């Protein structure tokens, strides 16, 4: 017996939980027995509506199912033992509860959302709540339209579905979510419209579930299979078995492969053609799962260029999945022989479920009976493969299917669907993403924009305030007062340095100690650290590009020159002085030659015209031209983007964060072989 047959935790990341609260039930008005009776009637009505709604739907793993929850200690421990997850002892009204694992197909999650909207419209007074491992995932879908205060922590427990609409019960100044009794009162009142979400949020959810249930077939794929007659008979009786068979085959292990080599339940000697309906997710999983059968098993697969090759390979894989399920089936046996029950029973005892009652006592017997009934009702959701295997084996034992009739039906099958949808080009993927998330174009770079506008956009983005949650698009750039901090360097001695070293050793601090961090002051300190004096160079050097030929006298002289310059020109012209000296240093180097220059475009902070003295500083350099910073920023950004060849990289990431959309632009006319001009794309 494999570990798949042992009861284990089902709490994984691929689950969706849902609660259904009948707002007409209140314990203070109705006795507990009457409440439970009405809940049973509600459960029957919900299951009936769900069956009609899900009639054509193929679940990937688990289906929609609700159970009655009383919220008492006994039921809480039963749930904790079955899920290995602590259930908080929160006082909730009587309600229906369900959990569904959707595996690799997140479409099941949104189908359940559409079903809950449908149930609240059909059943008056029904209140629903749904979450997954990410919390309130419906708000995540509409994150761009939420109010600024609606972060994940504050929205937890505040999102509800009522009367076919979505409601967010909470305000900006409200710290904690309302209790369920208060939520019911708010939604039953005539003023509940104030809690309705914005129209944009509701539209996002409606767009996500618009295909259900009318367009379910658009998410299906029909294929022709060559399978053993037992598989064809099982699919004819219950088409929903196909999902379990695909999952069993794709998740096979070495023990399952032994069953596939034996093929005891579905021998390949007697096969027929049949047609089966998959979800697109299941079909893609089966198609891309590689498998080579053992020759001794008896499979005969046509060559790859044969038209029937795909039908034989799909049928082989699906038959192996059915074989794995049948091999895991449990024969009807007492619970004492069921290892899953034994494991569950031990977990109940460890959690104190029996409350130290003596084995055989009246209370112990009552609790044991409740636990046995709960296990038998929920065993299929705890570990579903043995239960499905029993159903498959029971179909084979009936042996009431007509082989000749199945073979005759295989001659008149519907045309299989085209599976070219599995091959998506990069252009189609971009279009799908654009249709799904939309496109934002804040800036166009097709030759009709000037460099100054581009650099302004870059500077505005870089000056935006960024917190740990990301860039705050609405916050203004923080202005740093560089003159507010004038550090004075104290004299240091050996004893002082030693004391500083001891004081700087890491000291133990209590946990969760708040950190007082001022980002503006930190930025100002960094600015002053970088506010260094740039020494002048030796222009009489034989090699002007050598930047390591300074002697101490020239270095000291440059320091004195810079100090006097700072006194005479003032702090306003310090940056310009630095830039002038840097230009002279880099003018004749390879770095300097890489910059775009323009003598007619010099932007000075003080707005003065070009002074002759400024140009005289460069009289020893031939054909000197000041650097045009705007043109260089745009040129370097475009060269970086082109070198990425459309792939991810620094330029694309920066431009994407800014909302800049780059399209293919024309580089100008070019000559063809015939002499005609044409436009080329870059």
Secondary structure as GFF3:
##gff-version 3
##sequence-region A 1 682
A	DSSP	three_ten_helix	3	5	.	.	.	ID=ss1
A	DSSP	beta_strand	15	22	.	.	.	ID=ss2
A	DSSP	alpha_helix	32	53	.	.	.	ID=ss3
A	DSSP	beta_strand	67	69	.	.	.	ID=ss4
A	DSSP	alpha_helix	73	83	.	.	.	ID=ss5
A	DSSP	beta_strand	95	101	.	.	.	ID=ss6
A	DSSP	alpha_helix	107	122	.	.	.	ID=ss7
A	DSSP	beta_strand	126	132	.	.	.	ID=ss8
A	DSSP	alpha_helix	137	141	.	.	.	ID=ss9
A	DSSP	three_ten_helix	143	145	.	.	.	ID=ss10
A	DSSP	alpha_helix	152	155	.	.	.	ID=ss11
A	DSSP	beta_strand	159	162	.	.	.	ID=ss12
A	DSSP	beta_strand	165	168	.	.	.	ID=ss13
A	DSSP	alpha_helix	180	188	.	.	.	ID=ss14
A	DSSP	three_ten_helix	192	195	.	.	.	ID=ss15
A	DSSP	alpha_helix	199	208	.	.	.	ID=ss16
A	DSSP	three_ten_helix	216	219	.	.	.	ID=ss17
A	DSSP	beta_strand	220	228	.	.	.	ID=ss18
A	DSSP	alpha_helix	229	237	.	.	.	ID=ss19
A	DSSP	alpha_helix	241	250	.	.	.	ID=ss20
A	DSSP	alpha_helix	254	262	.	.	.	ID=ss21
A	DSSP	beta_strand	271	279	.	.	.	ID=ss22
A	DSSP	alpha_helix	280	287	.	.	.	ID=ss23
A	DSSP	three_ten_helix	295	297	.	.	.	ID=ss24
A	DSSP	alpha_helix	309	327	.	.	.	ID=ss25
A	DSSP	three_ten_helix	335	337	.	.	.	ID=ss26
A	DSSP	alpha_helix	339	350	.	.	.	ID=ss27
A	DSSP	alpha_helix	362	382	.	.	.	ID=ss28
A	DSSP	alpha_helix	385	398	.	.	.	ID=ss29
A	DSSP	alpha_helix	403	409	.	.	.	ID=ss30
A	DSSP	three_ten_helix	420	422	.	.	.	ID=ss31
A	DSSP	alpha_helix	426	437	.	.	.	ID=ss32
A	DSSP	alpha_helix	451	462	.	.	.	ID=ss33
A	DSSP	beta_strand	466	467	.	.	.	ID=ss34
A	DSSP	beta_strand	470	471	.	.	.	ID=ss35
A	DSSP	three_ten_helix	482	484	.	.	.	ID=ss36
A	DSSP	alpha_helix	494	503	.	.	.	ID=ss37
A	DSSP	alpha_helix	519	530	.	.	.	ID=ss38
A	DSSP	alpha_helix	552	569	.	.	.	ID=ss39
A	DSSP	three_ten_helix	571	573	.	.	.	ID=ss40
A	DSSP	alpha_helix	574	586	.	.	.	ID=ss41
A	DSSP	alpha_helix	590	593	.	.	.	ID=ss42
A	DSSP	alpha_helix	612	616	.	.	.	ID=ss43
A	DSSP	alpha_helix	629	643	.	.	.	ID=ss44
A	DSSP	alpha_helix	650	658	.	.	.	ID=ss45
A	DSSP	beta_strand	666	671	.	.	.	ID=ss46
A	DSSP	beta_strand	677	681	.	.	.	ID=ss47
###
